[in-house]
Amino acid sequence: MKSAIRFIIGLLMPIILIGSGGAMFGWGLENDWDYIAWAGIGLIGAGIIWGLVVWLLVDLRTW
């Protein structure tokens, strides 16, 4: 169970954040809603940062 939670938090969450951020960014641009587009960019950035932090934790063997 512990490894499944690590897998979900470590791998799937950055993918979900980046994917949903891309969808929100495209939706915001399509409808001329700047705040939705910026929120999408924020989600993409959060997903990238989350992925890098988890990657560094795995590399240091602390994850």
Beta strands, then each sheet from edge to edge (+ up, - down):
end
